[in-house]
Amino acid sequence: MKTLHALKKLATFAILISPFSSIAIDNPHFWRATNFLPEFYEPRFAKDWLTSFDFALGFGSTHSGRNAEGTKVPLLDIYGLYPMQALGINVPGKNLSTPADIVLTQLALLPANDGFATLSYGGEFKIIEANFSFSQNLTCGFFVQAHLPVRRLQITDITQTDLSPIDCSNGPNINTPAWQSFLALYPTILAQYGLSINPINHTGVGDLSILGGWTNNYEETQEIDYFDTTIRFGLLIPTGRKKNIDEAFDIANGYNGHFAIPVSLDFAVGWYDWFTLGAHFGAMPFFKKNQEARLKTDCKQSGFIKLAKAEASIHPGTIWEANAYVLADHVVCGLSLLAGYSFANKNHDQVTPFDTTLFDTALVNTDNEFLGWKMHTINLLADWDFATYNHPWYPHIGGFYNIVVGGKRIFNTNMIGFEFGLNIACDF
C-alpha cells in the first residue's frame, strides 16, 4: 500500500510539473537523429549503491536536409533558398560609395523573375559523437547522474548553385549584368559585413548535465511482471562551444550558451519475464540570454546567410520529446533487442533586438532559423550483457542505428555506432 501511495504522489507531481519539465540531457538536435540512451530513457534499476558507467560512440553523415515543408533538399537549404535580390535591403550601415553596396542596391531595384538571383547551397555534414554517462544510486530509490557529450562536427564540400532562369525573353536572367556584377563581388560583399561561407570543422564538448532522481521498481503485481517509473531533474550547464555568427554555416556544439533545468519522466511495464513496453516524456525550456545574432531585415530573406547583425535578447523555444519502445530483454545468452520511435519538437525562438528602430521585431521572428524544427527517428539497439550472478561486474556491449524518417528544418543524418556499459553493485 505504501508503494501504491508513493506512485500516486509521483503521478500527481509529474502532472503538476509537466508544463515546465525538460529532457534530462544534451541530446535532441536538428543536425542528427535523436539518440536513445538507455541510461536516461529507461527507468533506473532501484538497487541501493549501484554504480554505472556508460559510453556510446556514434558516426553519421548526410548531403541532405528537410525544409519547412518536410521535403528533402540540399543540406544547407533547410531554411529556404537564398534570394540575393533581398540580401542588402534595409541592412544598417550600408555605404553607397562602396562597390559592394552599390551592386546590392542595383540588384534590389531590378524586377522580380521566378528564380532570378536565387542561390541554393549544398554540402556534406559529418559527425562523430561520444556520450559519457555516470550514474550512482543512493538509498530508497534516489540516485544522481552526469552526462557529457563530445562531438566533432563538420560541414564540407559546400556547393553553390545559381537557380536564375536562362531564358532572356522574360525579365532578368542569369546573364543580367547587375547579377553578374553581384556574383563577381559576392566574396567582397560577405567580407565587408564580416561573414564567410567557409567549411566548418570543430571538436569539443557539448553541454554538461548534472541530475538527481528517484526510481521505483514495483513488482507486487499479478497480471504483469513489474511496473517501473523514474523521474529525473537537475541542471544543464552550457559548456559547449557556441555558434560563430561570422561563419554562415556554423553550428553550436550544444544549445548555444543557454541554461536549462532538466526534468524527465520514464515508464516501463514488463510481461513474460522478457517483454518490456516503455515510454519517455519530457520538454526542455531554456533560459533567455542576451547575445549577438545575424538578423533578418527584409521579408524575402531566407537561408543561413544574413548580412546584418546586432545584439538581441534570445529565448530559445522549448524542446518537447516523446519516445516509445519495445524491448526483448535477455532473450538469448544475454542478448537484448530494442526498437523505438522518438519524436522531438523545438518551438520557435523569441528574439527581441535591442535596437527596434533598425530591426523590426515581428519581421526578425519570421526567420526560418528561429521557427523551430521537428524530427521523427526510429531507434534500433542490440545489447549483449555479460554479467552473471557470480560476476555481476562484467560489462555489456552493443550497437545501435538511429534513422531519421521525417521532420522539418533538420539535417537528414542517420547515426550508427556502439555502446559499452559497466554496472558495479556495492553493499554497505
N, C-alpha and C positions, 0 to 999 in steps of 0.2 A: 504493500500500500504506500509506503514511503517513496518507493521508486516511481510509482504512478503519479504521486503528488508532485514529485520533482519534475517529471515530464510535462505535467500540466503547466507548472510555473514556467518552464523553459519555453513551451509553445507560446504562452501568453507574452513572455518577454520578447520572443522573436517577432511576433506580430507588431508589438509596440515599436520596435526599433527598425522594422523593415524599411520605412521611408528614408532612414539615414544610414542604412547598412552599406558595407562595401566589401569588395573582393579582398581576400587576405593578402595577396602578393602582387608584385610587378609581373603580370603575365599577359593579359589581353592587349594586343596592339594591332594597328591596321596593317602592318607590314609583314606579318607572317601568321600562319594558322595558330589558333589558340591551343596551348599545351594542356594536356591532362596530367597533372602531377598528383599521384595518389596520396601523398603525404599531406596535401592540402585540400583535395577534392573528395576524399573518402573520410568517413568518421575515424577518429583516432582510437586505437586499441587502449582500453582503460586499465592497464596494468601499472601499479604503482612503481615509480622509479625506472620505467622503461626508457632507454636512450636509443635514439635512431639517427643515423647519418644517411642522407640520400644525395645522389648525384645523377644528373641526366645531361647528356650531350647530344645536341641536335644539329642538323645541317639542312639548308634549304636554298633554293634559287628559283627565280622566275623572270620572264620577259614581259609578263602581262599583269594587268590590274583590272579592277571593275570600277566603272564610273558611277555617277549619281543615279543612273537608271539600272544599275546592276549588270550592264553589258561589258563583256571583255574588251579591253582597249590596250594600246601600248602602255608600258609600265608607268610613264610619267604623265599620262593623260587622265589620271583618276579624278582630278579636279576640273576637268574640261580641257578643250583645246585652247590655243594661245592666240587670241585676236590682237595682232600687233597694232592695228589702227587705233585701238583704245589704250595702248600701253602708256602713253605720255599724257593722257587727258587728266587735267586737274592735279598733276603731280606738283607739290610745293617745290620752290627753288629753281624752277626752270629758267634758263638764261638764253634768250633768243639770239644772242650774239655767238653762241657756240654751234658748230655744225650739227652736233648730236641733237640738240633741242630744236633746231630748225627743221631737220628731216622728220622728227617726231610730229611737229606741228603740221608740216605739209602732208604727211601721210594721213593724219586725222581728218584733214579737210576734204579728202577725196570721197566720192560717193561709195556707198557700200555695194558689194557684189558677193554673191554666195561663195564663201571660201577664200575670198581675196585677203591677202596679208594675214593668213592664218597658218600657224605652225603646229605641228604635232611632234611630241618628244617621246622617244623610246629609250630603252636601256635594259640592263640586267641588274637585278637585285640579288645579292648573296648574303647569307647569314650563317655564322657558326655561333651557337649559343650553349653555354653551360649553366646549369642551375644547381646551386649548392644549398642544401637544406639541413637543419639541425632541429631535432625535437627532443624534449626532455619532459617526461611525466613526473608529476609530484605525487600527491596523495588525493584521495577522494575524487578522482577523475580530472583534476586540474593538471594543466601542462603548459609549457612555454615552447615557442618555436622561433626560428630565424630563417630567413631566405634571402639569398643574394644571387642574381644572375650576372654572368659575364658574357659580353657579346662582341663579336666582330661584325660590323655592318658595312656593306659595300654597295655602291651604285656605279656601275662601269658601262662601257660601250654605249655612251649616250649618243643618240642619233637625233637629227633634226630633219623633219620632212615639211616641205613647202606645199600647202594644200591650195594655193592660188590657182584659179582657172587658167587654162592655156588659151582658150578662145578669145580672140581680140575684138570680136564684134559686139560684145555685150558688157561694156563698162571696164573698169580697171582689171588688170590681169597680171599674170606672172612677169610680164615684160614691162609693165608700167615703170617709168623712170624713178618716180618717188619711192616705189617699193624696192627697186634695185639699189637705190642710194641707201635706203634703210638697211638692207642686208649687208652692204659694204661697211656701214658704220655701226652695225649691231654690237660688235665687241667694244667699241668706243663708248657707245651708249651705256652698256652694262657697267663698264669701268667708271664712267662718270658718276653713276649712282651707287658705286661701291658693291656691285653684285657680280657674281660669277656663276657659270654653269659647268663647273669642273666636276669630274668624278669624285665620289665620296668613299673614303676608306678610313675607318677608325675603330679602335678596340678599347673597351673599358667596361667597368661595372655598370649595372643598371641601378635600380632603386632598392635600398635595403628595407626589409620588413622585419619588425620585432613584434611577436604576437604572444598573447596569452589565451587560454581557452579552457573549456570544460567539456568532457565527453562522458557518455553513458552507454554501456553495453547491456541492454535489457534482454534477459533470457528466460524470464518467468512466463513463458508462453506455451500454448498447446498447438495452435494451428501453424505457427511459424517457428523457425529456429531462434531468431533474435530480431530485435529492433534497436539499431544503433543511431545515436544522434550526437552531433558535435557542434558547438558554437565557438567561433574564434573572434578575437578583437585585438587591436594593438595600434601600431604607428607605422606608416610608410614614410620613409625618410628619403628625400631626393638626392641620393648620392651619385646618380647617373649624369653623364655628360649632357649638357643642354644643346639644343639646336643652334647652329651658327646661322643667323639670319642673313649673312652676307654670302652664303652658299645657297643658291636657289633650291637645290635638291637635297639638302642636308636633312637628317632626321635625328631626334634625340635618342640617347641610349635608354632612357626611362620615360618619365612623364614630365620632362622639360622643366624641372625645378619646382614642382608643386608637391606640397604635403598632402597626405590623406590619412584618415582614421579608419583602419580596416576592420570590418566585421563580416563573417560569413556563416552560413548555416548548412549543415550536411545531414542527410538521412540515408539509411541503408536498411533493407529488410532481407532476411535470409530464409531459404527453404531447402529441404532435402540434403542438408549438410554440404552443399556445393554451389547452389544457385543464389545469386545476390542481385537485387534491384536497388539502385541508389540514385540520389539526386543531390545537386549542389546549387545553391541560390545565393545571389549577392548583388551588390551595387557598389560603386566606388565614387563617392562625392569628393571633389578636390577643394582645397583652399585657393582663393584667388590670390593673384600676385601681380605687382607692377613690373612690367618688363618691356623692352623694345621689341617691336614686331614690324614686319612688312604688311602694309595695309592697302586695301583696295581703294581706288579714287574715282572709278567710273563703273557704272552698272554692267558694261560689256566686258570688263576684265575678268579673266579666269585663268586657272592653272597655277603653277608654283611660282611663276616669275612676276614680281611686282617691284616697281622702282621706288615707291615711297616707303619710308619707314619712320616710326615715331614711337614715343612712349605711350603705353596704354595699360589699363587695368584688365587683366585677362583672368576670367573664371572658367576653367575647363568644364565641359559638360560631364555629367555623371556617366560612368560606365556601368551598365547593367549586364549581368551574366546569369544564364541558366544552363545547367548541364544534367543530362540523364544518361544512365549507363546500365548495362547488364554485365555481370561478372560470373564466369565459371571458375570457381575458387578451388585450387589444388585438385584438379580433376584427374591428372595422371602424373605421378612421380614429382609432385611439387609444382607442376605447370598450371598457371592461371591465365585465362584469356578474358580480355575486356573489350567491349565495343560500346562506344558512347557518342552522343551528339552534344555539341556545345554551341550555344548562341551567345554572342557578345554584341552589345549595342552601346555606342558612345553618343550621348546627347550633344547638341550644338553648344559651342562655347559662347560666353557672353564677353564681348570685347568693347571696352569704353575708352576711346582715345582721350588723352589729356587735353589736346587742342581740338576742340569741337568746331572751331572756326575754319580750320583747314581740312578736317576729316568729318564726314557725316557718319554718325554712329550707326544709324539704320543701314546705310549702304555698306559700311565695313562688315556688318554682321551678316550680309548676304553672301560673303565669300565662301565658296565650297570648302575651302580649307578649314573653316570654322563651323561647318554644318554637321560634323559628326560622321560616324560610319557604323556599318553593320557587318557582321561576319557569321557565317554558318560553317561549322567544322565537324567532320567525322573523326573520332579518335579511336585508334586500334592499338592495343597493347598486348604483349605476351611476356610473362614473367615466370622465371624459374626460381623457386625458393629451396635452398639447400639446407636450411635449418632443420634440425631433428630434435627429438626430446633430449637426447644425450649431448647434442651440440647445438644449442639454441642460438649461438653467436655466429653461425655460418651465414654467409651473405645471400642475397637474392640478386639476380641479374635479369635483364630483359631487353626488349626492343619495342619501339613504337613507330607509328606512322600517322601523322595528322594531315588530313586532306581538306582543303578549302572547297566547299561545294556551292557557295553563293555569298553574296554580300554587296555592299555599296561603299564606294570610296576606299577601296582596300587594294593592297598588293595580293596577287594570287599565288602565295608562297606556301607550298606543301613542305612539311618537315618530316625527316626520318632520323632516327637516332637510337641510342641505347641508354639504359639506366642501370644503376648499381645502388644497393642499399644494404645497411647493416643494422641489426637490432640487438641491443645488449640489455639484458634484464638484470637489475640489481635488487637484492632483497636485503632490507635492513630490519 
